[in-house]
Amino acid sequence: IADINPLTSTDHNANQVNMFMLFTPVIRYDAEFNPRPALARSWEVNADTSELTFHLRDDVRWHDGRRTTAHDLKFAYDLARNPETGYANSSFWTHYGEASVPDSFTFRVKMEPHAEYLDPWRTFFAVPRHVLQGVAPAELKNHPFSTRQPLGNGPFRFVSRQAGQSWTFEANRDYPEELGGRPYLDRLVIRVIPDATARLTELLTGRVDYYVQVTPEQTPRLEASGEARLVGFPFRSYVFIGWNARQERFRDPRVRRALTMAVNKQGIIDGVLYGHGEVARSSVPSIFWQYDSTATAGLDYDPEAAKRLLAEAGWRDRNGDGIVENERGEPFSFTLKTNQGNLERKDITEVIQSDLRRVGVDARPTLVEFGTLIDQLNTTRDFDAVVMGWVTEFRPDDADLFACDKIEGPYQWVAYCDPGADRLRDSLTRIVDRAAAKPLWGRYQRRIAEGQPYTFLYFQERLEGVSNRLRNVRPDARGDFVGVDEWWILPGARPGG
């Protein structure tokens, strides 16, 4: 984690730390994904659902002792809506307007009636106005608050950071009792261990108690060790191949559909994930009510149909070398990038290479340092195709990924533009009634399936390794650190015993 500022960070791990340790979100979800109070003690909407009011607690304090107020929340909200800040989830606020502070513990915001309007507040936080006031929005990501001295108001307070090595937090002894009170653990150290083998070794030798995202090939050794246990749960994260439609070879949706049909997704799950995953058909996970299992009918693994579709799009093996060419005789050859250090994705690119070779397409796996790859995706767009992952929010919204008006945005990697898909997505965001929205969700997923901006490979089963001494660990689709304030260590296994 290089940037832990909730307004500027694009790191999923930073978001998890912020949500469950360092900050207090406006609301929380329970295990059934229903909203519950957190920083907001209560809330209401007016009769025509054009205004949302949060009544905040008056006993949540910043870790320097100052009260967290509605002024802090409005300060954060205004910054998140300022394009210069670079807030990662700008689509959260598509249907929101100006905010006001009637008093120090009341936050009121204008909005258009829309679906799941509370969802953004699950992962949104006030920030300390007294620390950040006067900082230019474009400079926030470089401020000490973001990189080496964050000030939160959650159950754990920041202690120290060793760049590239660790973040250390300690229990907030003054956290309100109604929000859980003082955490059971005195101290938490988030360590950076780039090598997966080293992470497992640290877990099995007792130097790490919680290993986030165990790699599938490590599960047999972990389960046989007797030193730790495996905790798995269906997660909202999917892995995909993104096709850069800025390049001519990927502009035809028939080509993208053919490439999808050439990839054996279940084979990847069985061979690379050891069965710990579920075939992805769209960006919507099967645990969500919006999911439509029929969305990709006709796009199942079928190499022969893939060859026919490629031929229809003008790609045929014209010289008998086993690689298809276009009418100009140019071979269908491209670089398939993924991030260095992720052995799972490395293996996936090699499987994809083999699968595509069977239909006459030459994919060349290339590993790129993670920070460099993110810059190539977000900024320079220097890639042909990429294997990456994405976490779907509880209110699914692909706008940042696929909307026509987001093509210059950081996450519109593939330059996909379908006005019909945009209209459906925009309609969905305005329908409050789930029964009325369900058929449109099916239409939207089928539309994306037709365009195939991504080849959605699989939704992962999130795997965590937990030492035998650490108890009450129950992560779920909300995140890796759900309930971290209630984790505890067996008395005899504590330092000093």
Buried (B, 14 or more C-beta within 10 A) or exposed (E): BEBBBBBBBBBBBBBBBBBBBBBBBBBBBEEEBEBEBBBBBEBEBEEEEEBBBBBBBEBBBBBEEBBBBBBBBBBBBEBBBBEEBBBBBBBBBBBBEEBEBEEBBBBBBBBEEBBBBBBBBBBBBBBBBEBBEEBEBEEBBBBEBBBBEBBBBBBBBBEEBEEEEBBBBBBBEEBBEEBEBBBBBEEBBBEEBEEBEEBBEBBBEEEBBBBBBBBBBBBEEBEEBEBBBBBBBBBBBBBBBBBBBBBEBBBBBBBBBBBBBBBBBBEBBEBBBBEBBBBBBBBBBBBBEBBBEEBBEEBBBBBEBBBBBBBEBBBBBBEEEEBBBBEEEEBBBBBBBBBBEBBBBBBBBBBBBEBBBBBBBBBEBBBBEBEBBBEBBBEEBBBBBBBBBBEBBBBBBBBBBBBBEBBEBBBBBBBBBBEEBBEBBEBBBEBEEEEEBBEBBBBBBBBBBBBBBBBBBBBBBBBBBBBBBBBEBEBBBBBBBBBBBBBBBEEEBEEEE
